[in-house]
Amino acid sequence: AGLKVLLLNVSRAVTRDVLVTFSPTEGPRMPNKTEQRKAGKIQLPREIFRSLSSRTARVVVTVLNIQQLGMFKEVSQKGQVLDNTVVGITVGETSISGLRDPVQLTFAHGQLPHGVTQQCVFWDLRKGQAGGWSIGGCVTQPGDKGTVCSCDHLTFFTLLLNPALDRPTAQALMAVATAGCGVAMAFSIFTITFCIFLRCRFRLEETLRVNLGLHVNLVGSLFFLNLAFLLNSGLSNGTQPWTCKVLGGLTHYCLLCCFTWTALEGFHFYLLFVKVLGTYIHHYLAKLCLVGWGFPALIVVVAGVIGSYGEYRIQTMDHQVIARLCWITSKHLLVHYITNGGYFGLIFLFNMAVFGVVTQKSCCLQATGAAQGDRKAWKVALVAAGLFCLLGATWAMVFLTYGTSSAPVLCLFTVLNSLQGIFIFIWLVVLYYPKTKETTGSLSHIIRHDKTATVSQ
């Protein structure tokens, strides 16, 4: 049950393409000339058989029901396999790839569920530990009654139904992101100006100067990221391939700089609260700048050498193009998963651990009376929320987007990240200005008090 196989011998001198039909219930078979059936089709090009070394070759077509067999299960798979059906094709004893005339598989289906888009994929053993679905070498041609998959190699194929946004929602998200980027750039300029003002006003307080220097670099990376997105969305249509590659690499660089400076903020808080060494490192801020702006450049250079950047299309469920962006191409999604998802995942775990230490130590200082002064509840809550945002918590919401039910979360993710510059500006104003007795119970005072107390001990 769940496994159906068709074996046939085909001569090397075949003069036409070989046609096989298949269905999840009946399995693969050779079609009759007068037969009209709603079944899938497999068309093997003549090129396959002419390249064989032997006179005849055995063609094996396998139809699997992966639900019954428990096979081809990908870790964190978002899409659903059509009818739980996987089709495997082998010809002869050798691996066949790089075909000029592709193999065509037609997956028959009726009206697809609302909110999904179909994607032709094959099982790639090189992906992960046990393998995973990949789109390399396959082209998807959607239709009303079936989807045609044209692939340049032979292996196990299926049609994956991925969750997708509808056109109005996708357009609304693009509009919100574009408007939010403009507002965030304006507040980033306000924030940088405010930090420079505070650094000039409190020249002798080294801890405060280093903190503000870190904030300026983080907000600066956010400014460049928003600017790169606006340039990307405005200039990506109709650009030359090399221009799109440069623009995609620039956008990726700005995003990685934003992530890296978020990590350095967490690292700085860790030194102040745990090691109490941050501001005593020789050329401390200069070294952080070297890491914050230099390390992302190395990643982008490596990704650019392997040709990761190009045109990336955002499509609706009916394959209508919403936007064309210069970004990491669909053929190099592994680069995106590693350099963006994996990189930020590690940063987020570290920063949340630092946030827990900061919160716990602040509560201890408040309880023991180490931090004296007027400590308003709203201000403490706002400082904590600002620190939470400063450490990149809003970016983590992308991990909650799964399937069509994640549309509200995706909208919230877009809004919060578009307004991140505003949040940081408000946080800095409340935390650092005006510098009166009212702020002695804030986080900045706790940092300085903890640092002084620890060094004196």
C-alpha positions as CSV (number, residue, x, y, z in Angstrom):
1,A,0.0,0.0,0.0
2,G,1.3,3.4,-0.9
3,L,3.8,2.2,-3.5
4,K,3.1,1.6,-7.2
5,V,5.8,0.9,-9.8
6,L,5.9,0.7,-13.6
7,L,8.8,-1.1,-15.3
8,L,9.5,-1.0,-19.0
9,N,12.4,-1.5,-21.3
10,V,13.0,1.3,-23.9
11,S,15.3,1.0,-26.9
12,R,18.1,3.4,-27.4
13,A,16.8,4.0,-31.0
14,V,13.5,5.5,-29.8
15,T,12.2,8.1,-32.3
16,R,9.7,9.9,-30.1
17,D,9.1,11.0,-26.5
18,V,7.9,8.4,-24.1
19,L,4.6,9.1,-22.4
20,V,3.4,7.6,-19.1
21,T,0.3,8.5,-17.1
22,F,0.0,8.2,-13.3
23,S,-2.6,8.8,-10.6
24,P,-2.4,8.5,-6.8
25,T,-4.9,5.6,-6.8
26,E,-3.9,3.6,-9.9
27,G,-0.3,4.4,-10.1
28,P,1.8,4.7,-13.3
29,R,0.7,3.0,-16.6
30,M,1.1,3.3,-20.4
31,P,-1.8,5.2,-21.8
32,N,-4.2,4.0,-24.5
33,K,-4.5,6.2,-27.6
34,T,-8.2,6.6,-27.2
35,E,-8.1,6.9,-23.4
36,Q,-9.3,10.2,-21.8
37,R,-8.5,10.3,-18.1
38,K,-7.9,12.9,-15.5
39,A,-4.5,11.7,-14.6
40,G,-1.0,13.0,-14.4
41,K,1.4,12.6,-17.3
42,I,5.1,12.1,-17.6
43,Q,6.9,12.9,-20.9
44,L,10.5,11.6,-21.2
45,P,12.4,13.3,-24.0
46,R,14.3,11.3,-26.7
47,E,17.6,12.9,-25.5
48,I,17.6,10.7,-22.5
49,F,17.6,7.4,-24.5
50,R,20.0,8.6,-27.2
51,S,22.7,9.3,-24.6
52,L,22.6,5.7,-23.2
53,S,25.6,3.5,-23.6
54,S,23.6,0.2,-23.8
55,R,21.1,-0.7,-26.5
56,T,18.1,-0.8,-24.1
57,A,17.4,0.7,-20.8
58,R,15.0,0.0,-18.0
59,V,12.6,2.9,-17.1
60,V,11.3,2.8,-13.6
61,V,8.4,5.1,-12.7
62,T,7.4,5.0,-9.0
63,V,4.3,6.6,-7.4
64,L,4.5,6.9,-3.7
65,N,1.8,7.9,-1.1
66,I,4.1,9.5,1.5
67,Q,1.3,9.7,4.1
68,Q,1.1,5.9,4.2
69,L,4.8,5.2,3.8
70,G,6.0,8.0,6.1
71,M,8.7,9.1,3.7
72,F,10.0,12.5,2.3
73,K,9.3,14.4,5.5
74,E,11.2,17.7,5.6
75,V,12.0,19.4,8.8
76,S,9.9,22.6,9.3
77,Q,8.2,22.1,6.0
78,K,5.7,24.8,5.3
79,G,4.1,23.5,2.1
80,Q,1.8,20.6,1.6
81,V,2.4,17.8,-0.9
82,L,-0.4,17.6,-3.5
83,D,-2.4,14.4,-2.8
84,N,0.5,13.2,-0.7
85,T,1.9,11.9,-4.0
86,V,5.6,11.8,-5.0
87,V,6.7,10.5,-8.4
88,G,10.1,9.0,-8.9
89,I,11.7,8.5,-12.3
90,T,14.9,6.6,-13.2
91,V,16.3,5.5,-16.5
92,G,19.2,3.0,-16.7
93,E,21.8,2.7,-14.0
94,T,23.3,6.2,-14.0
95,S,22.2,9.6,-12.8
96,I,20.8,11.9,-15.5
97,S,21.0,15.7,-15.2
98,G,21.6,18.7,-17.3
99,L,19.0,17.9,-20.0
100,R,18.5,20.4,-22.8
101,D,15.0,19.0,-23.4
102,P,13.4,18.8,-19.9
103,V,11.3,16.1,-18.5
104,Q,7.7,17.2,-18.2
105,L,5.5,16.1,-15.4
106,T,1.9,17.2,-15.4
107,F,0.2,17.0,-12.0
108,A,-3.5,16.9,-12.5
109,H,-5.7,18.8,-9.9
110,G,-8.9,20.7,-9.7
111,Q,-9.4,24.1,-8.1
112,L,-6.7,24.5,-5.5
113,P,-7.5,25.7,-2.0
114,H,-7.6,29.5,-1.4
115,G,-4.3,31.0,-0.2
116,V,-1.8,28.6,-1.7
117,T,0.6,28.7,-4.7
118,Q,2.0,25.6,-6.4
119,Q,5.7,25.0,-6.8
120,C,7.5,22.1,-8.6
121,V,10.1,20.6,-6.4
122,F,12.4,17.6,-6.2
123,W,13.9,15.7,-3.2
124,D,17.5,16.9,-2.8
125,L,19.7,14.6,-0.7
126,R,22.3,17.4,-0.2
127,K,19.8,19.5,1.7
128,G,20.0,19.0,5.4
129,Q,20.9,15.7,7.1
130,A,18.1,13.6,5.6
131,G,17.4,15.7,2.5
132,G,14.7,18.3,1.6
133,W,12.6,19.8,-1.2
134,S,14.4,22.0,-3.7
135,I,13.4,23.9,-6.8
136,G,16.8,23.8,-8.6
137,G,16.5,22.9,-12.3
138,C,12.6,22.9,-12.3
139,V,10.2,25.4,-13.9
140,T,6.6,25.6,-12.8
141,Q,3.9,26.2,-15.3
142,P,0.5,26.6,-13.5
143,G,-2.8,25.8,-15.2
144,D,-6.5,25.5,-14.5
145,K,-6.7,21.7,-14.5
146,G,-3.0,20.8,-13.8
147,T,0.5,22.1,-13.3
148,V,3.3,21.2,-15.6
149,C,6.8,20.7,-14.1
150,S,9.7,21.0,-16.5
151,C,12.9,19.7,-14.9
152,D,16.4,19.0,-16.4
153,H,17.1,15.9,-14.3
154,L,15.6,12.7,-13.0
155,T,14.8,12.0,-9.4
156,F,11.7,12.1,-7.1
157,F,9.3,15.0,-7.9
158,T,6.2,16.4,-6.4
159,L,4.0,19.5,-6.5
160,L,4.2,21.5,-3.3
161,L,1.4,23.8,-2.2
162,N,2.9,26.7,-0.4
163,P,0.9,29.2,1.6
164,A,0.7,32.6,-0.1
165,L,-0.8,36.0,0.5
166,D,-3.5,37.4,-1.7
167,R,-2.9,40.4,-3.8
168,P,-4.6,43.1,-1.7
169,T,-2.8,42.0,1.5
170,A,0.5,41.9,-0.3
171,Q,0.1,45.3,-1.8
172,A,-1.0,46.7,1.6
173,L,2.1,45.3,3.2
174,M,4.3,46.8,0.5
175,A,2.6,50.2,1.0
176,V,3.0,50.1,4.8
177,A,6.6,49.0,4.5
178,T,7.4,51.8,2.0
179,A,5.7,54.5,4.1
180,G,7.2,53.1,7.3
181,C,10.7,53.3,5.8
182,G,10.3,56.9,5.0
183,V,9.1,57.7,8.5
184,A,11.9,55.6,10.1
185,M,14.5,57.4,8.1
186,A,13.3,60.8,9.4
187,F,13.3,59.6,13.0
188,S,16.7,58.0,12.5
189,I,18.1,61.4,11.6
190,F,16.4,62.9,14.7
191,T,17.9,60.1,16.8
192,I,21.4,60.6,15.5
193,T,21.1,64.3,16.0
194,F,19.9,63.8,19.6
195,C,22.7,61.4,20.4
196,I,25.3,63.8,19.1
197,F,23.8,66.6,21.2
198,L,24.0,64.4,24.3
199,R,27.6,63.4,23.6
200,C,28.6,67.0,23.3
201,R,26.7,68.0,26.5
202,F,28.1,65.2,28.7
203,R,31.7,65.0,27.4
204,L,33.2,63.7,30.7
205,E,30.9,60.7,31.2
206,E,32.7,58.0,29.2
207,T,30.1,55.3,29.8
208,L,27.3,57.5,28.5
209,R,29.5,58.5,25.5
210,V,30.1,54.9,24.6
211,N,26.5,54.0,25.0
212,L,25.4,56.8,22.7
213,G,28.1,55.9,20.2
214,L,26.7,52.4,20.0
215,H,23.1,53.7,19.6
216,V,24.3,56.0,16.8
217,N,25.8,53.1,14.8
218,L,22.7,51.0,15.3
219,V,20.3,53.7,14.2
220,G,22.7,54.5,11.3
221,S,22.5,50.9,10.1
222,L,18.7,51.2,10.3
223,F,18.8,54.4,8.3
224,F,20.9,52.7,5.5
225,L,18.6,49.6,5.6
226,N,15.5,51.7,5.0
227,L,17.2,53.7,2.3
228,A,18.4,50.5,0.6
229,F,14.9,49.1,0.7
230,L,13.4,52.3,-0.9
231,L,16.1,52.3,-3.6
232,N,15.5,48.6,-4.2
233,S,11.7,48.9,-4.6
234,G,12.1,52.0,-6.8
235,L,15.0,51.0,-9.0
236,S,14.8,47.2,-9.3
237,N,12.3,47.3,-12.2
238,G,14.1,47.4,-15.5
239,T,17.6,47.5,-14.1
240,Q,20.6,45.8,-15.7
241,P,21.6,42.4,-14.3
242,W,24.8,43.7,-12.8
243,T,23.1,46.7,-11.3
244,C,20.5,44.4,-9.7
245,K,23.3,42.3,-8.3
246,V,25.0,45.3,-6.7
247,L,21.7,46.6,-5.3
248,G,20.8,43.2,-3.9
249,G,24.2,42.9,-2.3
250,L,23.9,46.4,-0.8
251,T,20.5,45.6,0.7
252,H,21.8,42.4,2.2
253,Y,24.8,44.2,3.6
254,C,22.6,46.8,5.3
255,L,20.4,44.1,6.8
256,L,23.4,42.2,8.2
257,C,24.8,45.4,9.6
258,C,21.6,46.0,11.4
259,F,21.7,42.5,12.8
260,T,25.3,42.8,13.8
261,W,24.9,46.1,15.6
262,T,21.9,44.6,17.5
263,A,24.2,41.8,18.6
264,L,26.9,44.4,19.6
265,E,24.3,46.2,21.7
266,G,23.6,43.0,23.6
267,F,27.3,42.3,23.9
268,H,27.9,45.8,25.4
269,F,25.1,45.3,27.9
270,Y,26.6,41.9,28.8
271,L,30.0,43.5,29.5
272,L,28.5,46.2,31.6
273,F,26.3,43.9,33.7
274,V,28.4,40.7,33.9
275,K,32.1,41.5,33.1
276,V,32.0,45.2,33.8
277,L,34.9,45.7,31.3
278,G,33.2,47.3,28.3
279,T,34.4,50.9,28.4
280,Y,37.9,50.0,29.6
281,I,38.9,48.1,26.5
282,H,41.4,50.1,24.5
283,H,39.7,51.7,21.4
284,Y,36.6,49.9,22.4
285,L,34.1,51.7,20.2
286,A,36.5,51.6,17.2
287,K,36.8,47.8,17.5
288,L,33.1,47.5,17.7
289,C,32.8,49.6,14.5
290,L,35.3,47.3,12.8
291,V,33.1,44.3,13.6
292,G,29.8,46.0,13.0
293,W,30.6,47.3,9.6
294,G,33.3,44.9,8.5
295,F,32.0,41.4,9.3
296,P,28.8,41.8,7.2
297,A,31.0,42.9,4.2
298,L,32.9,39.6,4.3
299,I,29.6,37.7,4.2
300,V,28.3,39.7,1.3
301,V,31.5,39.3,-0.7
302,V,31.4,35.5,-0.3
303,A,27.7,35.4,-1.2
304,G,28.4,37.7,-4.2
305,V,31.3,35.4,-5.4
306,I,28.9,32.4,-5.7
307,G,26.3,34.5,-7.5
308,S,23.6,34.8,-4.9
309,Y,22.2,38.2,-5.9
310,G,19.8,39.0,-8.7
311,E,16.1,39.6,-9.3
312,Y,13.7,38.2,-6.7
313,R,9.9,38.2,-7.4
314,I,7.2,38.5,-4.8
315,Q,4.1,36.8,-6.3
316,T,0.5,36.2,-5.2
317,M,-1.2,32.8,-5.1
318,D,-2.1,33.1,-8.8
319,H,1.5,33.9,-9.7
320,Q,0.9,37.6,-10.3
321,V,4.0,39.6,-9.6
322,I,3.5,42.1,-6.8
323,A,7.0,43.5,-6.8
324,R,10.5,42.8,-8.2
325,L,13.3,43.3,-5.8
326,C,17.1,42.9,-6.1
327,W,17.8,40.4,-3.5
328,I,19.0,36.8,-3.0
329,T,17.7,34.8,-5.9
330,S,15.3,31.8,-5.5
331,K,18.2,29.4,-6.5
332,H,20.3,30.5,-3.5
333,L,17.6,30.4,-0.7
334,L,20.1,28.4,1.4
335,V,22.3,31.5,1.5
336,H,19.2,33.4,2.8
337,Y,18.4,30.8,5.5
338,I,22.0,30.7,6.8
339,T,23.1,34.4,6.6
340,N,19.7,35.9,7.6
341,G,17.6,33.3,9.4
342,G,20.3,31.4,11.1
343,Y,22.5,34.4,11.9
344,F,19.7,36.4,13.4
345,G,18.4,33.3,15.3
346,L,21.7,33.1,17.2
347,I,21.8,36.8,17.8
348,F,18.3,36.7,19.1
349,L,18.9,33.9,21.6
350,F,22.0,35.7,22.9
351,N,20.3,39.0,23.2
352,M,17.3,37.6,25.0
353,A,19.6,35.9,27.5
354,V,21.2,39.3,28.1
355,F,17.8,40.9,28.4
356,G,16.9,38.3,31.1
357,V,20.1,39.1,33.0
358,V,19.6,42.9,32.7
359,T,16.0,42.6,33.9
360,Q,16.9,40.3,36.8
361,K,19.8,42.5,38.0
362,S,17.7,45.6,37.7
363,C,15.0,44.0,39.8
364,C,17.6,43.0,42.4
365,L,19.0,46.5,42.6
366,Q,15.6,48.0,42.9
367,A,14.7,45.5,45.7
368,T,17.9,46.1,47.7
369,G,17.6,49.9,47.4
370,A,20.8,50.3,45.3
371,A,19.0,52.5,42.9
372,Q,17.4,55.4,44.7
373,G,15.1,58.0,43.4
374,D,11.7,58.4,41.9
375,R,11.0,55.3,39.8
376,K,7.7,55.7,38.0
377,A,6.1,52.5,36.9
378,W,5.4,53.8,33.4
379,K,9.0,54.8,32.9
380,V,10.4,51.5,34.1
381,A,8.1,49.7,31.7
382,L,9.0,52.0,28.8
383,V,12.7,51.6,29.4
384,A,12.3,47.8,29.5
385,A,10.2,47.9,26.3
386,G,12.8,50.1,24.6
387,L,15.6,47.8,25.5
388,F,13.6,44.9,24.2
389,C,13.2,46.7,20.9
390,L,16.9,47.8,20.9
391,L,18.0,44.1,21.1
392,G,16.0,43.2,18.0
393,A,13.0,41.5,19.5
394,T,10.7,42.9,16.7
395,W,12.6,41.0,14.1
396,A,12.0,37.7,15.8
397,M,8.3,37.9,14.9
398,V,9.2,36.7,11.4
399,F,9.6,33.2,13.0
400,L,5.9,33.2,13.9
401,T,4.8,33.6,10.3
402,Y,3.6,30.2,9.2
403,G,0.9,29.5,6.6
404,T,-2.0,31.7,5.6
405,S,-3.0,32.2,9.3
406,S,0.2,34.1,9.8
407,A,-1.0,37.1,7.7
408,P,-1.9,39.2,10.8
409,V,1.5,38.4,12.4
410,L,3.2,39.4,9.1
411,C,1.3,42.7,9.1
412,L,2.3,43.3,12.7
413,F,5.9,42.4,11.9
414,T,6.0,44.8,9.0
415,V,4.5,47.7,11.0
416,L,6.7,47.2,14.1
417,N,10.0,47.0,12.1
418,S,9.0,50.0,10.0
419,L,8.5,51.9,13.2
420,Q,11.6,50.6,15.0
421,G,13.4,53.9,14.5
422,I,10.6,55.8,16.2
423,F,10.6,53.4,19.1
424,I,14.4,53.8,19.6
425,F,14.1,57.6,19.4
426,I,11.3,57.7,22.1
427,W,13.3,55.3,24.3
428,L,16.4,57.5,24.1
429,V,14.5,60.7,24.9
430,V,12.8,59.1,27.9
431,L,16.0,57.4,29.1
432,Y,18.6,60.1,28.7
433,Y,16.8,63.4,28.7
434,P,16.2,65.4,30.8
435,K,19.0,64.2,33.0
436,T,17.5,65.0,36.4
437,K,16.9,63.1,39.7
438,E,13.9,61.5,38.0
439,T,16.2,59.4,35.9
440,T,18.3,58.0,38.7
441,G,16.1,54.9,38.9
442,S,16.4,54.3,35.1
443,L,18.5,51.7,33.4
444,S,21.3,54.1,32.6
445,H,21.8,54.9,36.3
446,I,21.7,51.2,37.1
447,I,24.4,50.5,34.5
448,R,26.7,53.2,35.8
449,H,26.0,52.3,39.5
450,D,26.6,48.6,38.9
451,K,29.8,49.4,37.0
452,T,31.2,51.7,39.8
453,A,30.2,49.3,42.6
454,T,31.7,46.3,40.9
455,V,35.0,48.0,40.1
456,S,35.3,49.3,43.7
457,Q,34.9,45.8,45.0
